[in-house]
Amino acid sequence: MDCIAIYDSGNYAFRMNRIFEQQGLYFEVISTPCKIATTGCGYCLLFPYEYLNTVVSQSLENGCPVREAYKIEERGGRNVYIRII
């Protein structure tokens, strides 16, 4: 199951992606889904659910706190976003 982390800036998502890549963790920066975007277009970090605590703690340590996090579930062929933070 995948999750997405929403940051205050798309630059934060790209920065954290680079930091995780340096640690050998390969996640993906994607456009924030329209269903949960609050400020127009933006970017978020897509990662497996088992890395949720790592993403939240490492982001905070690097000055890019996660504003919101969502678990992605598929229902009826569509993605449903369930807020977990």
PyMOL Python script that loads the backbone (N, CA, C, O; Angstrom):
from pymol import cmd

cmd.read_pdbstr("""\
ATOM      1  N   MET A   1       0.844  -1.170   0.000  1.00  0.00           N
ATOM      2  CA  MET A   1       0.000   0.000   0.000  1.00  0.00           C
ATOM      3  C   MET A   1       0.894   1.238   0.000  1.00  0.00           C
ATOM      4  O   MET A   1       1.914   1.285   0.687  1.00  0.00           O
ATOM      5  N   ASP A   2       0.495   2.231  -0.776  1.00  0.00           N
ATOM      6  CA  ASP A   2       1.281   3.452  -0.897  1.00  0.00           C
ATOM      7  C   ASP A   2       0.689   4.584  -0.067  1.00  0.00           C
ATOM      8  O   ASP A   2      -0.480   4.564   0.318  1.00  0.00           O
ATOM      9  N   CYS A   3       1.534   5.562   0.191  1.00  0.00           N
ATOM     10  CA  CYS A   3       1.151   6.778   0.903  1.00  0.00           C
ATOM     11  C   CYS A   3       1.702   7.974   0.150  1.00  0.00           C
ATOM     12  O   CYS A   3       2.596   7.843  -0.686  1.00  0.00           O
ATOM     13  N   ILE A   4       1.159   9.135   0.459  1.00  0.00           N
ATOM     14  CA  ILE A   4       1.734  10.374  -0.049  1.00  0.00           C
ATOM     15  C   ILE A   4       1.919  11.330   1.114  1.00  0.00           C
ATOM     16  O   ILE A   4       1.112  11.379   2.041  1.00  0.00           O
ATOM     17  N   ALA A   5       2.997  12.081   1.041  1.00  0.00           N
ATOM     18  CA  ALA A   5       3.297  13.111   2.036  1.00  0.00           C
ATOM     19  C   ALA A   5       3.154  14.464   1.348  1.00  0.00           C
ATOM     20  O   ALA A   5       3.733  14.708   0.290  1.00  0.00           O
ATOM     21  N   ILE A   6       2.371  15.336   1.975  1.00  0.00           N
ATOM     22  CA  ILE A   6       2.151  16.683   1.458  1.00  0.00           C
ATOM     23  C   ILE A   6       3.020  17.641   2.270  1.00  0.00           C
ATOM     24  O   ILE A   6       3.019  17.613   3.500  1.00  0.00           O
ATOM     25  N   TYR A   7       3.750  18.474   1.567  1.00  0.00           N
ATOM     26  CA  TYR A   7       4.622  19.469   2.194  1.00  0.00           C
ATOM     27  C   TYR A   7       4.084  20.866   1.915  1.00  0.00           C
ATOM     28  O   TYR A   7       3.189  21.040   1.088  1.00  0.00           O
ATOM     29  N   ASP A   8       4.630  21.854   2.603  1.00  0.00           N
ATOM     30  CA  ASP A   8       4.224  23.244   2.380  1.00  0.00           C
ATOM     31  C   ASP A   8       4.704  23.768   1.034  1.00  0.00           C
ATOM     32  O   ASP A   8       4.206  24.782   0.545  1.00  0.00           O
ATOM     33  N   SER A   9       5.670  23.079   0.436  1.00  0.00           N
ATOM     34  CA  SER A   9       6.237  23.522  -0.837  1.00  0.00           C
ATOM     35  C   SER A   9       6.628  22.304  -1.670  1.00  0.00           C
ATOM     36  O   SER A   9       7.070  21.286  -1.137  1.00  0.00           O
ATOM     37  N   GLY A  10       6.458  22.425  -2.973  1.00  0.00           N
ATOM     38  CA  GLY A  10       6.918  21.364  -3.856  1.00  0.00           C
ATOM     39  C   GLY A  10       8.419  21.180  -3.769  1.00  0.00           C
ATOM     40  O   GLY A  10       8.930  20.076  -3.957  1.00  0.00           O
ATOM     41  N   ASN A  11       9.129  22.272  -3.481  1.00  0.00           N
ATOM     42  CA  ASN A  11      10.583  22.183  -3.323  1.00  0.00           C
ATOM     43  C   ASN A  11      10.962  21.268  -2.166  1.00  0.00           C
ATOM     44  O   ASN A  11      11.979  20.578  -2.227  1.00  0.00           O
ATOM     45  N   TYR A  12      10.146  21.258  -1.107  1.00  0.00           N
ATOM     46  CA  TYR A  12      10.399  20.364   0.022  1.00  0.00           C
ATOM     47  C   TYR A  12      10.299  18.905  -0.430  1.00  0.00           C
ATOM     48  O   TYR A  12      11.115  18.074  -0.030  1.00  0.00           O
ATOM     49  N   ALA A  13       9.309  18.596  -1.256  1.00  0.00           N
ATOM     50  CA  ALA A  13       9.139  17.222  -1.741  1.00  0.00           C
ATOM     51  C   ALA A  13      10.356  16.797  -2.556  1.00  0.00           C
ATOM     52  O   ALA A  13      10.858  15.686  -2.390  1.00  0.00           O
ATOM     53  N   PHE A  14      10.834  17.680  -3.439  1.00  0.00           N
ATOM     54  CA  PHE A  14      12.018  17.353  -4.240  1.00  0.00           C
ATOM     55  C   PHE A  14      13.267  17.238  -3.364  1.00  0.00           C
ATOM     56  O   PHE A  14      14.104  16.361  -3.578  1.00  0.00           O
ATOM     57  N   ARG A  15      13.384  18.117  -2.392  1.00  0.00           N
ATOM     58  CA  ARG A  15      14.553  18.072  -1.496  1.00  0.00           C
ATOM     59  C   ARG A  15      14.577  16.761  -0.718  1.00  0.00           C
ATOM     60  O   ARG A  15      15.612  16.102  -0.634  1.00  0.00           O
ATOM     61  N   MET A  16      13.423  16.384  -0.146  1.00  0.00           N
ATOM     62  CA  MET A  16      13.383  15.153   0.633  1.00  0.00           C
ATOM     63  C   MET A  16      13.601  13.936  -0.258  1.00  0.00           C
ATOM     64  O   MET A  16      14.209  12.961   0.183  1.00  0.00           O
ATOM     65  N   ASN A  17      13.129  13.967  -1.475  1.00  0.00           N
ATOM     66  CA  ASN A  17      13.372  12.867  -2.398  1.00  0.00           C
ATOM     67  C   ASN A  17      14.869  12.677  -2.620  1.00  0.00           C
ATOM     68  O   ASN A  17      15.358  11.547  -2.624  1.00  0.00           O
ATOM     69  N   ARG A  18      15.597  13.773  -2.806  1.00  0.00           N
ATOM     70  CA  ARG A  18      17.058  13.688  -2.988  1.00  0.00           C
ATOM     71  C   ARG A  18      17.733  13.138  -1.728  1.00  0.00           C
ATOM     72  O   ARG A  18      18.647  12.317  -1.816  1.00  0.00           O
ATOM     73  N   ILE A  19      17.281  13.590  -0.568  1.00  0.00           N
ATOM     74  CA  ILE A  19      17.876  13.110   0.693  1.00  0.00           C
ATOM     75  C   ILE A  19      17.642  11.612   0.851  1.00  0.00           C
ATOM     76  O   ILE A  19      18.552  10.877   1.233  1.00  0.00           O
ATOM     77  N   PHE A  20      16.424  11.158   0.559  1.00  0.00           N
ATOM     78  CA  PHE A  20      16.149   9.723   0.674  1.00  0.00           C
ATOM     79  C   PHE A  20      16.950   8.918  -0.349  1.00  0.00           C
ATOM     80  O   PHE A  20      17.398   7.812  -0.044  1.00  0.00           O
ATOM     81  N   GLU A  21      17.137   9.453  -1.557  1.00  0.00           N
ATOM     82  CA  GLU A  21      17.944   8.755  -2.558  1.00  0.00           C
ATOM     83  C   GLU A  21      19.380   8.588  -2.081  1.00  0.00           C
ATOM     84  O   GLU A  21      20.002   7.558  -2.342  1.00  0.00           O
ATOM     85  N   GLN A  22      19.913   9.588  -1.387  1.00  0.00           N
ATOM     86  CA  GLN A  22      21.269   9.489  -0.849  1.00  0.00           C
ATOM     87  C   GLN A  22      21.368   8.395   0.209  1.00  0.00           C
ATOM     88  O   GLN A  22      22.449   7.865   0.464  1.00  0.00           O
ATOM     89  N   GLN A  23      20.229   8.060   0.823  1.00  0.00           N
ATOM     90  CA  GLN A  23      20.183   6.995   1.827  1.00  0.00           C
ATOM     91  C   GLN A  23      19.825   5.645   1.211  1.00  0.00           C
ATOM     92  O   GLN A  23      19.707   4.648   1.922  1.00  0.00           O
ATOM     93  N   GLY A  24      19.653   5.614  -0.107  1.00  0.00           N
ATOM     94  CA  GLY A  24      19.320   4.375  -0.789  1.00  0.00           C
ATOM     95  C   GLY A  24      17.830   4.077  -0.837  1.00  0.00           C
ATOM     96  O   GLY A  24      17.437   2.962  -1.181  1.00  0.00           O
ATOM     97  N   LEU A  25      16.991   5.053  -0.498  1.00  0.00           N
ATOM     98  CA  LEU A  25      15.539   4.886  -0.556  1.00  0.00           C
ATOM     99  C   LEU A  25      15.019   5.634  -1.777  1.00  0.00           C
ATOM    100  O   LEU A  25      15.191   6.848  -1.889  1.00  0.00           O
ATOM    101  N   TYR A  26      14.391   4.915  -2.679  1.00  0.00           N
ATOM    102  CA  TYR A  26      13.943   5.523  -3.929  1.00  0.00           C
ATOM    103  C   TYR A  26      12.429   5.656  -3.945  1.00  0.00           C
ATOM    104  O   TYR A  26      11.702   4.688  -4.168  1.00  0.00           O
ATOM    105  N   PHE A  27      11.972   6.883  -3.703  1.00  0.00           N
ATOM    106  CA  PHE A  27      10.560   7.219  -3.721  1.00  0.00           C
ATOM    107  C   PHE A  27      10.293   8.015  -4.991  1.00  0.00           C
ATOM    108  O   PHE A  27      11.159   8.105  -5.860  1.00  0.00           O
ATOM    109  N   GLU A  28       9.101   8.593  -5.104  1.00  0.00           N
ATOM    110  CA  GLU A  28       8.740   9.316  -6.317  1.00  0.00           C
ATOM    111  C   GLU A  28       8.040  10.622  -5.959  1.00  0.00           C
ATOM    112  O   GLU A  28       7.204  10.654  -5.056  1.00  0.00           O
ATOM    113  N   VAL A  29       8.375  11.681  -6.652  1.00  0.00           N
ATOM    114  CA  VAL A  29       7.662  12.946  -6.512  1.00  0.00           C
ATOM    115  C   VAL A  29       6.589  12.973  -7.590  1.00  0.00           C
ATOM    116  O   VAL A  29       6.876  12.806  -8.776  1.00  0.00           O
ATOM    117  N   ILE A  30       5.338  13.188  -7.159  1.00  0.00           N
ATOM    118  CA  ILE A  30       4.214  13.209  -8.097  1.00  0.00           C
ATOM    119  C   ILE A  30       3.402  14.483  -7.880  1.00  0.00           C
ATOM    120  O   ILE A  30       3.556  15.164  -6.866  1.00  0.00           O
ATOM    121  N   SER A  31       2.546  14.792  -8.833  1.00  0.00           N
ATOM    122  CA  SER A  31       1.623  15.909  -8.664  1.00  0.00           C
ATOM    123  C   SER A  31       0.626  15.546  -7.570  1.00  0.00           C
ATOM    124  O   SER A  31       0.147  14.414  -7.502  1.00  0.00           O
ATOM    125  N   THR A  32       0.322  16.506  -6.727  1.00  0.00           N
ATOM    126  CA  THR A  32      -0.661  16.273  -5.669  1.00  0.00           C
ATOM    127  C   THR A  32      -2.027  16.025  -6.309  1.00  0.00           C
ATOM    128  O   THR A  32      -2.467  16.817  -7.143  1.00  0.00           O
ATOM    129  N   PRO A  33      -2.701  14.940  -5.931  1.00  0.00           N
ATOM    130  CA  PRO A  33      -4.019  14.656  -6.506  1.00  0.00           C
ATOM    131  C   PRO A  33      -5.001  15.803  -6.257  1.00  0.00           C
ATOM    132  O   PRO A  33      -5.029  16.388  -5.175  1.00  0.00           O
ATOM    133  N   CYS A  34      -5.795  16.110  -7.265  1.00  0.00           N
ATOM    134  CA  CYS A  34      -6.754  17.221  -7.170  1.00  0.00           C
ATOM    135  C   CYS A  34      -7.721  17.059  -6.003  1.00  0.00           C
ATOM    136  O   CYS A  34      -8.162  18.049  -5.419  1.00  0.00           O
ATOM    137  N   LYS A  35      -8.052  15.819  -5.663  1.00  0.00           N
ATOM    138  CA  LYS A  35      -9.018  15.560  -4.587  1.00  0.00           C
ATOM    139  C   LYS A  35      -8.543  16.065  -3.236  1.00  0.00           C
ATOM    140  O   LYS A  35      -9.357  16.354  -2.359  1.00  0.00           O
ATOM    141  N   ILE A  36      -7.225  16.175  -3.061  1.00  0.00           N
ATOM    142  CA  ILE A  36      -6.712  16.607  -1.753  1.00  0.00           C
ATOM    143  C   ILE A  36      -5.884  17.879  -1.819  1.00  0.00           C
ATOM    144  O   ILE A  36      -5.469  18.398  -0.782  1.00  0.00           O
ATOM    145  N   ALA A  37      -5.636  18.389  -3.014  1.00  0.00           N
ATOM    146  CA  ALA A  37      -4.848  19.622  -3.153  1.00  0.00           C
ATOM    147  C   ALA A  37      -5.671  20.793  -2.616  1.00  0.00           C
ATOM    148  O   ALA A  37      -6.830  20.975  -2.987  1.00  0.00           O
ATOM    149  N   THR A  38      -5.057  21.573  -1.746  1.00  0.00           N
ATOM    150  CA  THR A  38      -5.765  22.717  -1.159  1.00  0.00           C
ATOM    151  C   THR A  38      -5.323  24.036  -1.770  1.00  0.00           C
ATOM    152  O   THR A  38      -6.036  25.036  -1.686  1.00  0.00           O
ATOM    153  N   THR A  39      -4.151  24.039  -2.382  1.00  0.00           N
ATOM    154  CA  THR A  39      -3.640  25.299  -2.932  1.00  0.00           C
ATOM    155  C   THR A  39      -3.246  25.131  -4.397  1.00  0.00           C
ATOM    156  O   THR A  39      -2.126  25.463  -4.786  1.00  0.00           O
ATOM    157  N   GLY A  40      -4.154  24.622  -5.193  1.00  0.00           N
ATOM    158  CA  GLY A  40      -3.861  24.457  -6.617  1.00  0.00           C
ATOM    159  C   GLY A  40      -2.896  23.314  -6.862  1.00  0.00           C
ATOM    160  O   GLY A  40      -2.859  22.336  -6.115  1.00  0.00           O
ATOM    161  N   CYS A  41      -2.124  23.454  -7.912  1.00  0.00           N
ATOM    162  CA  CYS A  41      -1.159  22.408  -8.269  1.00  0.00           C
ATOM    163  C   CYS A  41      -0.013  22.375  -7.269  1.00  0.00           C
ATOM    164  O   CYS A  41       0.361  23.402  -6.703  1.00  0.00           O
ATOM    165  N   GLY A  42       0.524  21.219  -7.064  1.00  0.00           N
ATOM    166  CA  GLY A  42       1.659  21.064  -6.174  1.00  0.00           C
ATOM    167  C   GLY A  42       2.249  19.684  -6.352  1.00  0.00           C
ATOM    168  O   GLY A  42       1.780  18.891  -7.168  1.00  0.00           O
ATOM    169  N   TYR A  43       3.264  19.411  -5.592  1.00  0.00           N
ATOM    170  CA  TYR A  43       3.931  18.119  -5.660  1.00  0.00           C
ATOM    171  C   TYR A  43       3.962  17.487  -4.281  1.00  0.00           C
ATOM    172  O   TYR A  43       3.984  18.177  -3.262  1.00  0.00           O
ATOM    173  N   CYS A  44       3.963  16.161  -4.268  1.00  0.00           N
ATOM    174  CA  CYS A  44       4.028  15.426  -3.015  1.00  0.00           C
ATOM    175  C   CYS A  44       4.949  14.227  -3.212  1.00  0.00           C
ATOM    176  O   CYS A  44       5.357  13.916  -4.331  1.00  0.00           O
ATOM    177  N   LEU A  45       5.266  13.569  -2.118  1.00  0.00           N
ATOM    178  CA  LEU A  45       6.176  12.425  -2.141  1.00  0.00           C
ATOM    179  C   LEU A  45       5.363  11.142  -2.021  1.00  0.00           C
ATOM    180  O   LEU A  45       4.606  10.970  -1.066  1.00  0.00           O
ATOM    181  N   LEU A  46       5.520  10.247  -2.983  1.00  0.00           N
ATOM    182  CA  LEU A  46       4.846   8.952  -2.990  1.00  0.00           C
ATOM    183  C   LEU A  46       5.826   7.908  -2.466  1.00  0.00           C
ATOM    184  O   LEU A  46       6.964   7.829  -2.929  1.00  0.00           O
ATOM    185  N   PHE A  47       5.383   7.109  -1.501  1.00  0.00           N
ATOM    186  CA  PHE A  47       6.261   6.125  -0.878  1.00  0.00           C
ATOM    187  C   PHE A  47       5.437   4.973  -0.315  1.00  0.00           C
ATOM    188  O   PHE A  47       4.233   5.128  -0.108  1.00  0.00           O
ATOM    189  N   PRO A  48       6.061   3.812  -0.060  1.00  0.00           N
ATOM    190  CA  PRO A  48       5.340   2.694   0.550  1.00  0.00           C
ATOM    191  C   PRO A  48       4.969   2.994   2.005  1.00  0.00           C
ATOM    192  O   PRO A  48       5.708   3.676   2.716  1.00  0.00           O
ATOM    193  N   TYR A  49       3.821   2.479   2.434  1.00  0.00           N
ATOM    194  CA  TYR A  49       3.290   2.738   3.774  1.00  0.00           C
ATOM    195  C   TYR A  49       4.291   2.396   4.877  1.00  0.00           C
ATOM    196  O   TYR A  49       4.343   3.083   5.897  1.00  0.00           O
ATOM    197  N   GLU A  50       5.077   1.353   4.685  1.00  0.00           N
ATOM    198  CA  GLU A  50       5.994   0.934   5.762  1.00  0.00           C
ATOM    199  C   GLU A  50       7.080   1.969   6.068  1.00  0.00           C
ATOM    200  O   GLU A  50       7.760   1.866   7.088  1.00  0.00           O
ATOM    201  N   TYR A  51       7.245   2.961   5.195  1.00  0.00           N
ATOM    202  CA  TYR A  51       8.235   4.014   5.432  1.00  0.00           C
ATOM    203  C   TYR A  51       7.625   5.285   6.024  1.00  0.00           C
ATOM    204  O   TYR A  51       8.302   6.310   6.100  1.00  0.00           O
ATOM    205  N   LEU A  52       6.373   5.237   6.439  1.00  0.00           N
ATOM    206  CA  LEU A  52       5.690   6.430   6.943  1.00  0.00           C
ATOM    207  C   LEU A  52       6.454   7.097   8.080  1.00  0.00           C
ATOM    208  O   LEU A  52       6.708   8.300   8.022  1.00  0.00           O
ATOM    209  N   ASN A  53       6.826   6.345   9.109  1.00  0.00           N
ATOM    210  CA  ASN A  53       7.533   6.940  10.246  1.00  0.00           C
ATOM    211  C   ASN A  53       8.884   7.518   9.837  1.00  0.00           C
ATOM    212  O   ASN A  53       9.286   8.571  10.331  1.00  0.00           O
ATOM    213  N   THR A  54       9.575   6.841   8.945  1.00  0.00           N
ATOM    214  CA  THR A  54      10.862   7.330   8.455  1.00  0.00           C
ATOM    215  C   THR A  54      10.694   8.640   7.704  1.00  0.00           C
ATOM    216  O   THR A  54      11.449   9.588   7.924  1.00  0.00           O
ATOM    217  N   VAL A  55       9.706   8.696   6.817  1.00  0.00           N
ATOM    218  CA  VAL A  55       9.472   9.913   6.034  1.00  0.00           C
ATOM    219  C   VAL A  55       9.129  11.081   6.954  1.00  0.00           C
ATOM    220  O   VAL A  55       9.667  12.176   6.791  1.00  0.00           O
ATOM    221  N   VAL A  56       8.248  10.860   7.910  1.00  0.00           N
ATOM    222  CA  VAL A  56       7.835  11.940   8.813  1.00  0.00           C
ATOM    223  C   VAL A  56       9.006  12.421   9.664  1.00  0.00           C
ATOM    224  O   VAL A  56       9.236  13.625   9.774  1.00  0.00           O
ATOM    225  N   SER A  57       9.746  11.495  10.264  1.00  0.00           N
ATOM    226  CA  SER A  57      10.839  11.902  11.153  1.00  0.00           C
ATOM    227  C   SER A  57      12.001  12.537  10.392  1.00  0.00           C
ATOM    228  O   SER A  57      12.536  13.558  10.824  1.00  0.00           O
ATOM    229  N   GLN A  58      12.397  11.945   9.262  1.00  0.00           N
ATOM    230  CA  GLN A  58      13.508  12.497   8.481  1.00  0.00           C
ATOM    231  C   GLN A  58      13.151  13.863   7.895  1.00  0.00           C
ATOM    232  O   GLN A  58      13.999  14.752   7.817  1.00  0.00           O
ATOM    233  N   SER A  59      11.905  14.022   7.487  1.00  0.00           N
ATOM    234  CA  SER A  59      11.470  15.313   6.943  1.00  0.00           C
ATOM    235  C   SER A  59      11.564  16.395   8.005  1.00  0.00           C
ATOM    236  O   SER A  59      12.037  17.498   7.732  1.00  0.00           O
ATOM    237  N   LEU A  60      11.119  16.088   9.203  1.00  0.00           N
ATOM    238  CA  LEU A  60      11.184  17.056  10.308  1.00  0.00           C
ATOM    239  C   LEU A  60      12.637  17.400  10.633  1.00  0.00           C
ATOM    240  O   LEU A  60      12.970  18.566  10.841  1.00  0.00           O
ATOM    241  N   GLU A  61      13.492  16.392  10.677  1.00  0.00           N
ATOM    242  CA  GLU A  61      14.914  16.613  10.974  1.00  0.00           C
ATOM    243  C   GLU A  61      15.595  17.492   9.928  1.00  0.00           C
ATOM    244  O   GLU A  61      16.550  18.204  10.241  1.00  0.00           O
ATOM    245  N   ASN A  62      15.109  17.444   8.688  1.00  0.00           N
ATOM    246  CA  ASN A  62      15.724  18.208   7.607  1.00  0.00           C
ATOM    247  C   ASN A  62      15.001  19.522   7.319  1.00  0.00           C
ATOM    248  O   ASN A  62      15.231  20.143   6.281  1.00  0.00           O
ATOM    249  N   GLY A  63      14.133  19.945   8.228  1.00  0.00           N
ATOM    250  CA  GLY A  63      13.478  21.243   8.088  1.00  0.00           C
ATOM    251  C   GLY A  63      12.368  21.301   7.062  1.00  0.00           C
ATOM    252  O   GLY A  63      11.993  22.384   6.611  1.00  0.00           O
ATOM    253  N   CYS A  64      11.836  20.140   6.686  1.00  0.00           N
ATOM    254  CA  CYS A  64      10.743  20.069   5.699  1.00  0.00           C
ATOM    255  C   CYS A  64       9.608  19.228   6.289  1.00  0.00           C
ATOM    256  O   CYS A  64       9.353  18.122   5.812  1.00  0.00           O
ATOM    257  N   PRO A  65       8.928  19.733   7.314  1.00  0.00           N
ATOM    258  CA  PRO A  65       7.923  18.903   7.984  1.00  0.00           C
ATOM    259  C   PRO A  65       6.770  18.517   7.056  1.00  0.00           C
ATOM    260  O   PRO A  65       6.351  19.292   6.196  1.00  0.00           O
ATOM    261  N   VAL A  66       6.275  17.304   7.256  1.00  0.00           N
ATOM    262  CA  VAL A  66       5.118  16.813   6.504  1.00  0.00           C
ATOM    263  C   VAL A  66       3.881  17.518   7.045  1.00  0.00           C
ATOM    264  O   VAL A  66       3.590  17.446   8.239  1.00  0.00           O
ATOM    265  N   ARG A  67       3.149  18.205   6.155  1.00  0.00           N
ATOM    266  CA  ARG A  67       1.930  18.904   6.561  1.00  0.00           C
ATOM    267  C   ARG A  67       0.778  17.925   6.724  1.00  0.00           C
ATOM    268  O   ARG A  67       0.033  17.997   7.701  1.00  0.00           O
ATOM    269  N   GLU A  68       0.629  17.008   5.767  1.00  0.00           N
ATOM    270  CA  GLU A  68      -0.405  15.986   5.797  1.00  0.00           C
ATOM    271  C   GLU A  68       0.150  14.727   5.150  1.00  0.00           C
ATOM    272  O   GLU A  68       1.051  14.796   4.314  1.00  0.00           O
ATOM    273  N   ALA A  69      -0.393  13.572   5.538  1.00  0.00           N
ATOM    274  CA  ALA A  69      -0.040  12.311   4.886  1.00  0.00           C
ATOM    275  C   ALA A  69      -1.328  11.526   4.657  1.00  0.00           C
ATOM    276  O   ALA A  69      -2.239  11.543   5.484  1.00  0.00           O
ATOM    277  N   TYR A  70      -1.381  10.845   3.530  1.00  0.00           N
ATOM    278  CA  TYR A  70      -2.560  10.081   3.148  1.00  0.00           C
ATOM    279  C   TYR A  70      -2.170   8.674   2.735  1.00  0.00           C
ATOM    280  O   TYR A  70      -1.147   8.458   2.087  1.00  0.00           O
ATOM    281  N   LYS A  71      -3.001   7.730   3.121  1.00  0.00           N
ATOM    282  CA  LYS A  71      -2.876   6.350   2.669  1.00  0.00           C
ATOM    283  C   LYS A  71      -3.741   6.230   1.413  1.00  0.00           C
ATOM    284  O   LYS A  71      -4.850   6.762   1.369  1.00  0.00           O
ATOM    285  N   ILE A  72      -3.239   5.539   0.403  1.00  0.00           N
ATOM    286  CA  ILE A  72      -3.969   5.390  -0.854  1.00  0.00           C
ATOM    287  C   ILE A  72      -4.570   3.989  -0.917  1.00  0.00           C
ATOM    288  O   ILE A  72      -3.856   2.989  -0.852  1.00  0.00           O
ATOM    289  N   GLU A  73      -5.888   3.938  -1.043  1.00  0.00           N
ATOM    290  CA  GLU A  73      -6.584   2.664  -1.211  1.00  0.00           C
ATOM    291  C   GLU A  73      -7.354   2.699  -2.519  1.00  0.00           C
ATOM    292  O   GLU A  73      -7.874   3.740  -2.920  1.00  0.00           O
ATOM    293  N   GLU A  74      -7.419   1.569  -3.168  1.00  0.00           N
ATOM    294  CA  GLU A  74      -8.186   1.484  -4.413  1.00  0.00           C
ATOM    295  C   GLU A  74      -9.550   0.889  -4.108  1.00  0.00           C
ATOM    296  O   GLU A  74      -9.658  -0.192  -3.527  1.00  0.00           O
ATOM    297  N   ARG A  75     -10.587   1.610  -4.508  1.00  0.00           N
ATOM    298  CA  ARG A  75     -11.967   1.149  -4.319  1.00  0.00           C
ATOM    299  C   ARG A  75     -12.726   1.360  -5.622  1.00  0.00           C
ATOM    300  O   ARG A  75     -12.837   2.484  -6.112  1.00  0.00           O
ATOM    301  N   GLY A  76     -13.239   0.288  -6.169  1.00  0.00           N
ATOM    302  CA  GLY A  76     -14.011   0.387  -7.398  1.00  0.00           C
ATOM    303  C   GLY A  76     -13.217   0.938  -8.559  1.00  0.00           C
ATOM    304  O   GLY A  76     -13.768   1.629  -9.416  1.00  0.00           O
ATOM    305  N   GLY A  77     -11.932   0.644  -8.600  1.00  0.00           N
ATOM    306  CA  GLY A  77     -11.089   1.121  -9.697  1.00  0.00           C
ATOM    307  C   GLY A  77     -10.621   2.559  -9.553  1.00  0.00           C
ATOM    308  O   GLY A  77      -9.992   3.096 -10.464  1.00  0.00           O
ATOM    309  N   ARG A  78     -10.916   3.186  -8.429  1.00  0.00           N
ATOM    310  CA  ARG A  78     -10.493   4.563  -8.184  1.00  0.00           C
ATOM    311  C   ARG A  78      -9.676   4.640  -6.903  1.00  0.00           C
ATOM    312  O   ARG A  78      -9.867   3.852  -5.976  1.00  0.00           O
ATOM    313  N   ASN A  79      -8.766   5.601  -6.869  1.00  0.00           N
ATOM    314  CA  ASN A  79      -7.984   5.807  -5.657  1.00  0.00           C
ATOM    315  C   ASN A  79      -8.780   6.623  -4.655  1.00  0.00           C
ATOM    316  O   ASN A  79      -9.415   7.620  -4.997  1.00  0.00           O
ATOM    317  N   VAL A  80      -8.728   6.172  -3.401  1.00  0.00           N
ATOM    318  CA  VAL A  80      -9.345   6.889  -2.288  1.00  0.00           C
ATOM    319  C   VAL A  80      -8.209   7.270  -1.350  1.00  0.00           C
ATOM    320  O   VAL A  80      -7.354   6.445  -1.028  1.00  0.00           O
ATOM    321  N   TYR A  81      -8.207   8.531  -0.913  1.00  0.00           N
ATOM    322  CA  TYR A  81      -7.130   9.054  -0.071  1.00  0.00           C
ATOM    323  C   TYR A  81      -7.649   9.204   1.352  1.00  0.00           C
ATOM    324  O   TYR A  81      -8.588   9.955   1.614  1.00  0.00           O
ATOM    325  N   ILE A  82      -7.014   8.470   2.270  1.00  0.00           N
ATOM    326  CA  ILE A  82      -7.426   8.469   3.669  1.00  0.00           C
ATOM    327  C   ILE A  82      -6.349   9.171   4.476  1.00  0.00           C
ATOM    328  O   ILE A  82      -5.202   8.727   4.530  1.00  0.00           O
ATOM    329  N   ARG A  83      -6.740  10.279   5.104  1.00  0.00           N
ATOM    330  CA  ARG A  83      -5.757  11.079   5.854  1.00  0.00           C
ATOM    331  C   ARG A  83      -5.317  10.329   7.092  1.00  0.00           C
ATOM    332  O   ARG A  83      -6.149   9.840   7.857  1.00  0.00           O
ATOM    333  N   ILE A  84      -4.013  10.235   7.295  1.00  0.00           N
ATOM    334  CA  ILE A  84      -3.458   9.547   8.462  1.00  0.00           C
ATOM    335  C   ILE A  84      -2.632  10.491   9.339  1.00  0.00           C
ATOM    336  O   ILE A  84      -2.339  10.171  10.491  1.00  0.00           O
ATOM    337  N   ILE A  85      -2.261  11.639   8.803  1.00  0.00           N
ATOM    338  CA  ILE A  85      -1.574  12.681   9.597  1.00  0.00           C
ATOM    339  C   ILE A  85      -2.181  14.007   9.198  1.00  0.00           C
ATOM    340  O   ILE A  85      -1.782  15.049   9.717  1.00  0.00           O
TER     341      ILE A  85
END
""", "prot")
cmd.dss("prot")
cmd.show_as("cartoon", "prot")
cmd.util.cbc("prot")
cmd.orient("prot")
